[in-house]
Amino acid sequence: MEFNYAYSGSTAVSDSGNSTQMSFSPDTKRQPTYFVGELRKNIAFREAISALHDVVVSDLRFKPKDRTEYKIWRSQQDDLDWQLIAAQRSEIREQIQTLQSELKDLYQRKSNRWSEYYKAQRDYYDYLYERDRDMWFVLDPVITVHPDEVFFECFSQDESSYGRLGASYEVFKNINEFACGTTNIDYSADLYNEFQKIRSYKNTLFQVDPSGFEVQTTQEDTYKEVKIDLPDSWVRGFLQVSSAMSLPAVQLELQPMDVYNICFILRRYKEKQSPRGMRYHLTPGQPIKIVFEPWEIEIICPRSLYKGTQAQVIRVWGRRRLLILERLLPIAKKFTVHLLGTGMPSFYVADLGDMSFTLGLSGWSANDWSGSGNFDLMTSRTEVDAFTQQQVFTSLQENWAESVGDLAKRLNLDRSVILAALSAYTQAGRAIYDLNKQVYRVRELSREPLPMERLRFANEREEKATRFLENNSVGVTSIAGDLESDHTVQGTVGDRDRTYEPYLVIDSDRRLVQAECTCNWFQQNKLYKGPCEHILALRMQCDRQNRQ
C-alpha cells in the first residue's frame, strides 16, 4: 500500500544557550494542521516523548545467532579433517594435497574478485546509517491536534506494541495558533537526540510548522517528496489496536512503585525456559498480586487494591515490553491497567498529570496486532445504515472528541447504534478510542480513504459465518437474560457433516464479552485470535431473529 507525503522541508532544530526551537514539517498534501506553543513542562515532556521513541525502536522478535564465525571455524576444521585422513591414507595423500592447493587458489581468487563489491556495499550502508538515518525508518509518526490536546501515535518495529502520547494544552504556554486535524510529520532520526537536550532552564518552542501550507504552487520543487510502500500488516495492525481499545476489560490501578518492582524483576532475572508468563491474581478488596513464571516470584501491591467484584487470575505474556514504562516512573502519578483476558491484549495508561501515555501490547510478542488478532469481530455488530453512520461521524467531528453516552443523548439514538457506527469508522482508520478520557476521537489515519477491500475486517471466518446463514445451518436454542442488557445465547451450527454448539455472552452495548465453541479452532486458540466462524454465525443469527 503506497502512501505519498510531501514536506516543505525537514524537521529543524535550532539550539542556543537559553532556548530551543523544534519545528516539525507536516505533510502539505493533507488538511492544514498546525500547532505553535512553548513547552511549560519541559522535563516531563522530554521523558514522555523519549518513552514513545522506545516503542518505535522496540523489536523483541526472535533473532537467530550470527553463525558466520562458527561456519568459518567449521570450514577450517573440515580442512584439518581432510589432512588427517590424508595422513592415515598415504596412497591418496598427494592427490588430496593437490586438490587442496587448487581449492585454496580458487578461494583466494573468489575473495579478491568480490572484495571490492563487499567493501563498497559496507561503505554504502555505513553512509546511509551515519548520514541519512531517516531512510532506515518505515513510517513518519502520526500527530493529531485536537481542541483539548495534541497526541502522537506510533507502532513498534515488530508490530506488537503501540504507543500513544497525549499532551493537554496545560503542557504548553504562549500558544499562538493551532488548526485541528491529523497529519504525518517529518520526524528525523536526530530529533530524539535533540529531545534529550531539553532543560527546565531553557525555553523550548514546539511547533508543527504552519508555513508549510503557504508555499505557492510554483515552489513545489522545494517540497520533499516521500513515497512509502507500507505493508498492509502495519495499517491493519493500527486498526486492530483501535478496535481492541474499545472492548470491555478488567481495569485495575497500579502505583509507580508497583511498576518499578515489575521492571526490577525483569531486569534482575532472565528466563531460560518456559513458562514465561506473568499472572495477575485479583481478589475483590485485596491487594493485587503479580506472579512471575517460571520462578514463581510474587509481588504484592499493598497500595493497589482490586476494586472488581469477581476473583480471577489473568495471565499475560510478552512481559519484557513493559520495560518501556521505566522512563515514565519518575513523572507518573499512577498506572491504569486494562486487561482483556488471559492471552489477550493489555493496555497500560500512565497518568502523567497533564499528559497521558498509553502502551498497548498484543497477547505476546510474536502475536503481532496484524497477523493474528481479529478483535474488530468482537466489537458491536449492530447493523447501521449509511445515513446514520454518517450522521454519527459528522456529530463527532463537530466536537472532535465525545463519549458514547453524550453522542447517544445528543442524537437521541441507542448506545449500541452509536457504538456500531463508531466501530465502523474505527475500522476504517477515521476514529480512535481514547482509553484515558473514555471518549472517541476523530483521527484520519491517511489522507485518502483506506482500501478496505484489502484491509476489510470481514475475514475468512466471517465469510464462512455468512455462508452458514445462507444455508440455514444455524439455530438458536436458548437466549437467557434481557436482550437490552447482558444476555447469553446458545445454539447449533451445522458445518459439513458435524454439528457444533457455540455459546456466547453479549453485553448491553452488543459487544461480545465471552464465548465458547466445541470446534477444534476454538479449543486451540480460545479468543486469542478472535472468535471462530461458528460463534460469529450464532451471533449473526441471534441479531437477525431480534430484528424480525
C-alpha positions in Angstrom: 0.0 0.0 0.0 1.7 3.2 -1.2 1.5 6.4 0.9 2.6 9.7 -0.7 3.9 12.5 1.5 5.1 16.0 0.6 7.0 18.1 3.1 8.0 21.7 2.6 11.3 20.9 4.3 12.8 18.7 7.0 12.3 18.9 10.7 14.5 21.6 12.0 16.1 22.1 15.5 17.8 25.3 16.5 19.6 25.3 19.9 21.1 28.2 21.8 22.2 28.7 25.4 18.8 29.7 26.7 16.3 28.4 24.1 15.5 25.5 21.8 13.2 25.7 18.8 11.7 22.5 17.3 9.8 22.9 14.1 8.1 19.8 12.6 7.4 19.8 8.9 3.9 18.4 8.2 2.6 16.7 5.1 1.5 19.5 2.9 -0.9 17.2 0.9 -3.1 16.8 3.9 -5.7 19.1 5.6 -3.9 22.1 7.1 -2.9 21.0 10.6 -0.5 23.0 12.7 0.3 24.0 16.3 2.7 26.6 17.8 3.4 26.9 21.5 6.2 26.9 24.1 6.7 23.9 26.5 5.7 24.6 30.0 6.6 21.2 31.5 9.9 20.6 29.7 11.3 17.6 31.6 8.0 15.7 31.8 7.5 16.1 28.1 11.1 15.1 27.3 10.7 11.8 29.3 7.3 11.0 27.8 8.4 11.6 24.2 11.5 9.6 24.8 9.4 6.7 26.0 7.5 6.9 22.7 10.8 6.6 20.9 11.4 3.3 22.9 8.1 2.0 21.4 9.2 2.8 17.9 12.6 1.0 18.1 11.2 -1.9 20.1 11.7 -5.3 18.3 11.6 -8.4 20.5 11.2 -10.9 17.7 13.4 -13.9 17.8 16.8 -13.2 16.2 18.9 -16.2 15.4 22.6 -16.1 16.4 25.1 -15.0 13.8 26.9 -18.2 12.9 29.3 -16.7 10.5 32.4 -17.2 12.7 31.3 -20.7 13.5 31.0 -21.6 9.8 34.5 -20.2 9.2 35.8 -22.3 12.1 33.9 -25.4 10.9 35.4 -24.9 7.4 38.9 -24.8 8.9 38.1 -27.9 10.9 37.0 -29.7 7.7 40.3 -28.9 6.1 42.1 -30.3 9.1 40.0 -33.5 9.0 40.9 -34.0 5.4 44.6 -33.6 6.3 44.1 -36.2 9.0 42.5 -38.6 6.5 45.4 -38.0 4.1 47.9 -38.8 6.8 46.1 -42.0 7.5 45.8 -43.0 3.9 49.2 -42.4 2.3 48.1 -43.7 -1.0 45.8 -40.7 -1.6 47.8 -38.1 0.3 49.4 -36.5 -2.7 46.1 -36.4 -4.6 44.3 -34.6 -1.7 47.1 -32.1 -1.3 47.0 -31.2 -4.9 43.2 -30.7 -4.8 43.6 -28.6 -1.6 46.1 -26.4 -3.3 43.8 -25.8 -6.2 40.9 -25.2 -3.9 42.8 -22.7 -1.9 43.8 -20.8 -5.0 40.1 -20.7 -6.1 39.0 -19.4 -2.7 41.7 -16.7 -2.9 40.7 -15.6 -6.4 37.0 -15.5 -5.4 37.8 -13.4 -2.4 39.9 -11.0 -4.4 37.2 -10.7 -7.1 34.3 -9.9 -4.6 36.3 -7.9 -2.1 35.7 -4.5 -3.8 32.0 -5.2 -4.1 31.6 -6.1 -0.4 33.7 -3.1 0.6 31.5 -0.8 -1.5 28.3 -2.4 -0.1 29.6 -2.0 3.5 30.6 1.6 2.9 27.2 2.4 1.4 25.2 1.1 4.4 27.6 2.8 6.8 27.0 6.1 4.9 23.2 5.6 5.0 23.2 4.9 8.7 25.5 7.7 9.7 24.5 10.4 7.2 20.8 9.7 6.4 19.3 7.5 9.1 15.8 8.6 8.2 16.0 6.0 5.4 16.0 3.3 7.9 12.6 4.2 9.3 9.5 2.8 7.7 6.9 5.5 8.5 6.7 9.0 9.8 4.8 9.3 13.1 1.1 10.4 13.2 0.3 13.5 15.1 -3.2 14.8 15.8 -4.2 18.3 17.1 -7.5 18.5 18.9 -9.1 21.3 20.8 -8.1 19.9 24.2 -4.8 18.1 23.4 -2.0 17.1 21.0 -1.3 13.4 20.7 1.3 11.3 18.9 0.9 7.7 17.8 3.4 5.1 16.8 3.9 1.4 16.2 6.9 -0.8 17.1 9.1 -2.5 14.5 7.8 -5.9 15.4 4.2 -4.6 15.3 3.4 -6.0 18.7 3.5 -2.7 20.7 1.5 0.5 20.2 2.3 3.9 21.9 0.2 7.0 22.3 1.3 10.2 24.0 -1.4 12.7 24.7 -0.4 16.2 25.9 -3.0 18.7 27.0 -2.6 22.4 26.4 -1.6 22.8 30.0 1.8 21.3 29.0 2.4 24.4 26.8 2.3 28.1 27.2 2.0 31.1 24.9 0.0 29.0 22.3 -0.1 31.3 19.3 -2.2 29.3 16.9 -3.4 25.8 16.0 -5.6 24.1 13.5 -7.2 20.7 14.4 -6.6 17.7 12.3 -4.3 14.7 11.7 -1.1 14.7 9.7 2.2 12.9 9.3 5.2 14.8 10.4 8.8 14.6 9.1 10.4 13.1 12.2 14.1 13.0 11.6 16.3 10.4 13.4 18.4 13.2 15.0 15.3 14.6 16.7 15.5 12.0 19.5 18.9 13.2 20.5 17.7 16.8 20.4 14.8 15.9 22.8 17.4 14.8 25.3 18.8 18.3 25.4 15.5 19.8 26.7 16.2 21.5 30.0 14.0 23.3 32.5 16.1 26.5 32.3 15.7 26.7 28.5 12.7 27.9 26.6 11.6 25.3 24.1 9.3 26.3 21.2 7.3 23.4 19.8 5.6 23.8 16.5 4.0 21.8 13.7 5.0 24.4 11.1 2.0 26.1 9.6 4.2 27.8 6.9 4.3 24.5 5.0 0.8 25.2 3.7 1.6 28.7 2.5 4.1 27.7 -0.2 3.0 28.7 -3.7 2.4 26.1 -6.4 5.4 27.4 -8.3 7.6 26.3 -5.4 6.5 22.7 -5.4 10.0 21.7 -6.4 11.1 22.6 -2.9 8.9 20.0 -1.4 10.5 16.9 0.0 8.6 14.1 -1.8 8.4 10.8 0.0 6.7 7.7 -1.2 6.4 4.8 1.2 5.1 1.4 0.3 3.7 0.3 3.6 2.9 -3.3 4.3 -0.8 -3.9 4.8 0.1 -5.5 8.1 1.2 -2.2 9.6 -2.1 -0.4 8.7 -4.2 -3.3 9.7 -2.4 -3.6 13.0 -3.1 0.1 13.7 -6.8 -0.5 13.1 -6.9 -3.7 15.3 -5.4 -1.7 18.2 -8.2 0.9 17.9 -10.8 -1.9 17.9 -9.3 -3.7 20.9 -9.2 -0.5 23.0 -13.0 -0.2 22.8 -13.6 -3.7 24.1 -14.7 -4.4 27.8 -11.7 -5.1 30.0 -10.8 -5.8 33.6 -9.5 -2.5 35.0 -7.1 -2.0 37.8 -4.7 0.6 39.1 -1.0 0.2 39.9 1.2 2.7 41.8 4.5 3.7 40.1 6.4 1.7 42.8 4.5 -1.4 41.7 5.6 -0.9 38.1 9.1 -0.3 39.3 9.1 -3.7 41.1 7.8 -5.3 37.9 10.7 -3.8 35.9 13.2 -4.7 38.7 12.3 -8.4 38.5 12.5 -8.3 34.7 15.9 -6.7 34.8 17.3 -8.9 37.5 16.1 -12.3 36.2 16.4 -13.7 32.7 14.1 -16.6 31.8 15.8 -19.5 30.1 12.9 -21.9 29.9 9.1 -21.9 29.8 6.7 -21.0 31.1 7.3 -17.2 30.7 4.0 -15.7 31.7 3.1 -13.1 34.3 -0.1 -13.8 36.3 -2.4 -11.1 37.9 -4.1 -12.6 40.9 -7.2 -10.4 41.5 -9.3 -10.8 44.7 -12.0 -8.1 45.4 -10.9 -5.7 48.1 -7.4 -7.3 48.4 -4.0 -6.1 47.2 -3.1 -7.1 43.6 -0.7 -9.9 43.5 1.6 -10.4 40.4 3.4 -13.8 40.0 6.4 -14.2 37.5 6.9 -17.5 35.8 8.9 -19.8 35.9 10.4 -18.6 39.2 7.0 -18.1 40.9 8.3 -14.8 42.3 5.4 -12.8 43.9 5.0 -9.1 44.0 2.3 -7.8 46.4 0.9 -4.3 45.7 -0.2 -3.1 49.2 -1.5 0.3 48.0 -3.2 -1.1 44.9 -6.4 -2.8 45.8 -8.6 -4.6 43.3 -12.0 -2.9 43.1 -13.7 -5.5 40.9 -16.4 -7.9 42.1 -15.1 -11.2 40.9 -12.0 -13.0 41.8 -9.9 -14.2 38.9 -6.4 -14.9 37.6 -5.3 -13.3 34.3 -2.1 -14.5 32.6 -0.2 -12.4 30.1 2.9 -12.9 28.0 5.5 -10.7 26.3 6.2 -9.0 29.6 9.6 -7.6 28.7 7.9 -5.0 26.6 6.8 -3.4 30.0 10.3 -2.1 30.3 9.2 0.7 28.0 7.4 2.2 31.0 10.6 2.5 33.0 11.4 6.0 31.8 7.9 7.2 32.9 8.3 6.2 36.6 9.7 9.5 37.9 6.9 11.5 36.4 3.9 9.1 36.7 1.2 9.5 39.3 -0.4 6.1 38.6 -0.9 3.4 36.0 -4.3 2.2 34.9 -4.1 -1.3 33.5 -6.8 -2.7 31.1 -6.7 -6.5 30.7 -8.9 -8.1 28.1 -8.3 -11.6 29.4 -5.7 -14.4 29.5 -3.5 -14.3 26.5 -5.4 -11.3 25.2 -4.2 -7.7 24.6 -3.5 -5.4 27.5 -3.2 -1.6 27.8 -1.2 0.4 30.4 -2.2 4.0 30.7 0.3 6.2 32.6 -1.2 9.3 34.3 1.5 12.0 33.9 -0.6 14.8 35.2 -1.4 17.0 32.1 -0.2 14.2 29.9 -1.0 10.5 29.4 0.9 7.7 27.9 -0.8 4.6 26.6 1.1 1.4 25.9 -0.8 -1.2 24.0 0.6 -4.8 24.0 -0.7 -7.7 21.9 -1.2 -11.1 23.6 2.5 -11.9 23.3 5.5 -10.6 21.3 5.2 -12.9 18.3 1.4 -12.5 18.2 1.5 -9.1 16.4 -1.6 -7.0 16.1 -2.0 -7.5 12.4 -1.2 -11.2 11.8 -3.4 -12.9 14.4 -5.8 -10.6 16.1 -9.3 -10.0 14.8 -10.7 -8.0 17.7 -12.9 -6.0 15.4 -15.1 -9.1 15.2 -15.8 -8.7 19.0 -17.0 -5.1 18.8 -20.6 -4.1 18.4 -22.0 -5.7 15.2 -25.4 -3.9 15.2 -26.3 -3.1 11.6 -26.4 0.6 11.0 -27.4 2.2 7.7 -25.0 4.5 5.9 -27.0 7.7 6.6 -27.0 7.0 10.4 -23.3 6.2 10.3 -22.5 9.5 8.6 -24.8 11.4 11.0 -22.9 9.9 14.0 -19.5 10.7 12.5 -20.5 14.2 11.5 -21.7 14.9 15.0 -18.4 13.6 16.4 -16.5 15.9 14.0 -18.3 18.9 15.5 -16.6 18.4 18.9 -13.6 16.3 17.7 -14.0 14.1 20.8 -17.1 12.9 22.6 -18.3 9.9 24.8 -20.7 7.4 23.5 -23.3 8.4 26.1 -23.2 12.1 25.2 -23.5 11.3 21.5 -26.4 8.9 22.1 -28.2 11.6 24.2 -27.5 14.4 21.7 -28.6 12.4 18.7 -31.4 10.5 20.5 -30.0 7.1 19.4 -29.4 3.9 21.2 -25.9 3.3 22.6 -25.5 0.1 20.5 -26.2 2.1 17.3 -23.6 4.8 18.3 -21.0 2.1 19.1 -21.6 0.2 15.9 -21.3 3.3 13.8 -18.1 4.4 15.6 -16.7 0.9 15.3 -17.1 1.0 11.6 -15.2 4.3 11.4 -12.6 3.0 13.8 -12.0 0.0 11.4 -11.8 2.5 8.5 -9.0 4.4 10.3 -11.1 7.5 10.8 -11.7 7.4 14.6 -9.9 6.2 17.7 -11.0 5.4 21.2 -9.1 7.3 23.9 -8.7 5.0 26.9 -7.5 7.8 29.2 -10.6 10.0 28.8 -13.0 7.3 27.7 -14.1 9.1 24.6 -14.0 8.6 20.8 -11.8 11.0 18.8 -11.6 11.9 15.2 -8.3 10.7 13.7 -7.8 10.3 10.0 -5.0 7.7 9.7 -4.5 8.6 6.0 -5.2 11.4 3.6 -7.1 9.2 1.2 -9.7 6.6 2.2 -8.1 3.3 3.1 -8.6 0.5 0.5 -11.0 -1.6 2.7 -11.2 -4.3 0.0 -7.6 -5.1 1.0 -7.9 -4.3 4.7 -11.5 -5.2 5.3 -12.0 -7.0 8.6 -14.7 -9.3 7.2 -12.1 -12.1 7.1 -12.4 -15.7 6.1 -14.1 -16.7 9.3 -16.8 -14.0 8.9 -17.3 -15.1 5.2 -17.8 -18.7 6.5 -20.3 -17.5 9.1 -22.3 -15.7 6.4 -22.3 -18.9 4.3 -23.8 -20.8 7.3 -26.6 -18.3 7.5 -27.3 -18.5 3.8 -27.5 -22.3 4.0 -29.8 -22.1 7.1 -27.3 -24.1 9.1 -27.6 -22.0 12.3 -30.1 -22.4 15.0 -30.6 -20.6 18.3 -31.6 -23.0 21.1 -31.9 -20.6 24.0 -31.5 -16.9 25.0 -31.1 -16.2 28.7 -31.4 -12.6 30.0 -32.8 -9.3 28.8 -31.8 -8.5 25.3 -31.4 -4.9 26.3 -28.7 -5.8 28.8 -26.2 -8.7 29.3 -27.6 -11.9 27.9 -26.3 -15.4 26.9 -27.1 -17.2 23.7 -26.7 -20.9 22.9 -27.2 -22.6 19.6 -26.0 -25.1 17.0 -24.2 -24.7 13.7 -24.0 -27.4 11.1 -20.6 -27.4 9.4 -20.4 -30.1 6.7 -21.1 -33.4 8.5 -20.7 -32.1 12.0 -22.7 -30.0 14.4 -21.0 -27.5 16.7 -22.6 -25.9 19.8 -21.3 -22.4 20.3 -22.1 -20.3 23.4 -21.7 -16.6 23.8 -22.3 -13.7 26.1 -23.4 -10.2 24.8 -23.3 -7.1 26.9 -25.7 -4.2 26.8 -23.6 -2.5 24.1 -23.9 -5.5 21.8 -20.2 -6.4 22.3 -19.0 -10.0 22.6 -17.5 -10.4 26.1 -17.4 -14.2 26.4 -17.7 -17.1 24.1 -17.1 -20.8 23.8 -17.4 -23.4 21.0 -16.8 -27.1 20.6 -14.9 -26.8 17.4 -11.2 -27.6 17.1 -10.2 -24.0 16.2 -11.6 -22.6 19.4 -10.1 -25.4 21.5 -6.7 -24.4 20.2 -7.0 -20.6 20.1 -9.8 -19.7 22.5 -10.5 -16.0 21.8 -6.8 -15.1 21.5 -7.2 -14.6 17.7 -10.8 -13.5 17.8 -14.0 -15.7 17.6 -14.4 -18.7 15.4 -16.9 -18.8 12.5 -19.5 -20.8 14.5 -19.6 -18.1 17.2 -19.9 -15.4 14.6 -22.7 -17.3 12.8 -24.7 -17.8 16.1 -24.3 -14.1 16.9 -25.4 -13.0 13.4 -28.4 -15.4 13.6 -29.4 -14.0 17.0 -29.3 -10.5 15.7 -31.4 -11.5 12.7 -34.1 -13.0 14.9 -34.2 -10.0 17.2 -34.8 -7.7 14.2 -37.8 -9.7 13.0 
